[in-house]
Amino acid sequence: MKLTKRLHSCVQVDQDGRTLVIDPGVFSEPDAGLGADALLVTHEHPDHFDEGRLRAALDANPAAALWTLRSVADRLAPAYPGRVHTVGHGDAFTAAGFDVQVHGELHAEIHPDMPRVTNVGYLVEGSLFHPGDALTVPGVPVDTLLLPVHAPWNKISEVIDYVREVAPREAVDIHDAYLADIARPIYDGVLGSLGRAPHRRLTAGDSTDL
């Protein structure tokens, strides 16, 4: 598989001429979902789910389909009958030839006074895990963990402990639009030295083979 980092929490995965895009949100490139054969969305927050980007992707490729939780699926299913699939924790499915397992149920807590929305993570090809906005431990081996490094709901000690608990072969940064460039070396340093797994970040548009 080839992993391409897009802005914020969006990533693109390519394999054997097929393209999977996860979480094209409002901070992603305007064309982030275009060309996808399958789209996955972890939850309803706009930095992960932008209805316009999803509609553009589904309109551009009549064979493309979307897998997501109910709160997102209900918004799009009427316009794309048979192409929007609702999934939840414990489900497994094939999307454009990619084997996907679903792990997790709730968004991480931002504050006790804020209700927690549903959030699911996706394990692609038994190798690449995108947790969305949660520190979900899938309970199975993970080669590449897409790591939410900076969010209103986390702190760096939690991120470090999350890498340790998942114990991936490597961790690659996502959820980084809020992180100022001046702070990048600090995050790189502590994650690299304390995470107990090789850590790296890709600039949006960069790709790496998995």
C-alpha positions in Angstrom: 0.0 0.0 0.0 1.0 3.6 -0.5 0.0 6.1 2.1 -0.4 9.8 1.2 -0.8 12.4 3.9 -3.4 15.0 3.2 -4.1 18.1 5.4 -5.1 17.5 9.0 -6.6 14.1 9.6 -7.2 13.1 6.0 -5.2 10.3 4.4 -5.2 8.6 1.1 -4.3 4.9 0.6 -3.6 3.4 -2.8 -3.1 -0.2 -3.7 -3.3 -2.1 -7.0 -5.0 0.9 -8.8 -7.6 1.4 -6.1 -7.9 4.5 -3.9 -9.3 4.8 -0.3 -9.7 8.2 1.4 -10.3 8.6 5.1 -11.8 11.8 6.7 -11.8 14.5 4.1 -12.9 17.4 6.3 -13.0 21.2 6.1 -9.2 21.5 6.8 -8.4 19.0 4.1 -7.6 20.1 0.5 -10.8 20.9 -1.5 -10.0 17.9 -3.8 -9.1 15.5 -1.0 -11.8 13.0 -1.8 -11.7 13.2 -5.6 -10.6 10.1 -7.3 -11.5 7.8 -4.4 -13.1 4.4 -5.0 -14.1 4.2 -1.3 -14.4 6.8 1.4 -14.4 6.3 5.2 -15.5 8.9 7.8 -14.8 8.4 11.5 -17.3 10.9 12.9 -19.4 13.9 12.3 -17.1 16.8 13.4 -16.4 19.1 10.4 -12.6 18.7 10.5 -13.2 15.0 9.6 -16.5 15.2 7.7 -17.3 17.8 5.1 -20.5 17.0 3.2 -19.4 19.1 0.2 -16.2 17.2 -0.3 -17.9 13.8 0.1 -20.7 14.8 -2.4 -18.0 16.0 -4.9 -16.2 12.6 -4.6 -19.3 10.5 -4.9 -20.6 12.6 -7.9 -17.2 12.4 -9.6 -17.1 8.6 -9.5 -20.5 6.9 -9.7 -18.9 3.6 -8.6 -17.5 5.1 -5.4 -19.1 4.4 -2.0 -19.0 5.7 1.6 -18.7 3.7 4.8 -19.4 5.7 8.0 -21.4 5.8 11.2 -25.1 6.6 11.3 -24.9 10.3 12.1 -23.0 10.9 8.8 -24.7 8.2 6.8 -28.1 9.7 7.4 -27.1 13.0 5.9 -25.9 11.4 2.6 -27.8 8.1 2.1 -31.0 9.6 0.5 -29.0 11.2 -2.3 -26.8 8.1 -3.0 -29.0 5.0 -2.6 -27.1 1.8 -2.1 -23.7 3.7 -1.9 -23.7 4.8 1.7 -23.1 2.1 4.3 -23.5 2.4 8.1 -20.9 0.7 10.2 -20.1 0.3 13.9 -17.7 -1.2 16.4 -16.9 -4.9 15.5 -18.0 -4.7 11.9 -15.7 -5.9 9.1 -16.3 -5.1 5.4 -14.5 -4.8 2.0 -14.4 -1.3 0.5 -13.1 -1.2 -3.1 -11.0 -4.3 -2.4 -9.6 -3.0 0.9 -10.4 -5.2 3.9 -11.5 -2.9 6.8 -12.3 -3.6 10.5 -14.1 -1.1 12.7 -12.9 -0.4 16.2 -14.2 2.1 18.8 -17.5 3.7 19.8 -17.0 7.2 21.3 -15.1 10.4 20.6 -12.6 11.2 23.2 -13.8 13.5 26.0 -13.3 17.2 25.4 -15.0 18.3 28.7 -17.4 16.5 31.0 -20.1 19.1 30.1 -19.9 18.3 26.4 -21.8 15.2 25.1 -19.6 12.7 23.4 -20.5 11.8 19.8 -19.9 8.4 18.2 -16.5 7.8 16.7 -15.1 4.8 15.0 -11.6 3.9 13.9 -10.6 1.9 10.8 -8.0 -0.8 10.5 -7.2 -1.2 6.8 -5.7 -4.4 5.5 -4.9 -5.5 9.0 -2.1 -3.0 9.0 -3.0 0.7 9.0 -5.1 2.1 11.9 -6.9 5.5 11.8 -8.5 6.1 15.2 -10.4 9.3 14.3 -10.8 11.5 17.4 -10.1 8.8 20.0 -7.3 6.9 21.6 -8.8 3.6 20.7 -6.6 0.5 21.2 -7.8 -2.0 18.6 -6.5 -5.0 20.5 -4.8 -6.5 17.4 -1.3 -5.9 16.0 -0.9 -2.6 14.1 1.9 -1.9 11.7 1.2 1.8 11.1 -0.7 3.9 13.6 -2.0 7.2 12.4 -1.5 9.3 15.5 -3.6 12.3 16.5 -0.9 14.5 17.8 -2.7 17.7 18.7 -6.4 18.2 19.5 -8.6 19.9 22.1 -9.2 16.5 23.7 -5.6 15.3 24.2 -2.3 16.1 25.8 1.1 14.8 24.8 1.5 12.4 27.8 -1.7 10.7 26.6 -0.5 10.5 23.1 2.8 9.0 24.2 1.0 6.4 26.3 -1.3 5.6 23.4 1.7 4.8 21.2 3.1 2.6 23.9 -0.1 0.7 24.4 -0.8 0.1 20.7 2.9 -0.7 20.1 2.8 -0.2 16.3 5.8 -0.8 14.0 5.7 2.9 13.4 3.5 6.0 14.2 2.7 8.7 11.6 1.2 12.0 12.6 -2.3 13.1 11.8 -4.7 15.6 13.3 -2.0 18.3 13.1 -3.6 21.4 11.6 -3.8 23.0 15.0 -0.1 22.5 15.8 2.1 25.5 15.1 5.3 24.9 13.2 7.4 26.3 16.1 6.1 23.4 18.3 6.8 20.7 15.8 10.3 19.9 17.0 9.1 19.5 20.6 6.4 17.0 19.6 8.8 15.2 17.3 11.4 14.9 20.1 9.2 13.6 22.9 7.3 11.2 20.7 10.5 9.9 19.2 12.2 9.4 22.5 9.3 8.3 24.7 6.8 6.6 22.3 8.8 3.3 22.1 8.1 3.1 18.3 9.6 4.9 15.3 7.8 8.1 14.8 7.6 10.4 11.8 5.5 13.1 10.2 4.7 13.6 6.6 4.1 16.9 4.9 0.7 17.1 3.2 1.1 15.6 -0.2 4.0 13.4 0.8 3.7 9.6 0.3 5.3 6.5 1.8 5.1 2.8 1.0 3.7 0.7 3.8 
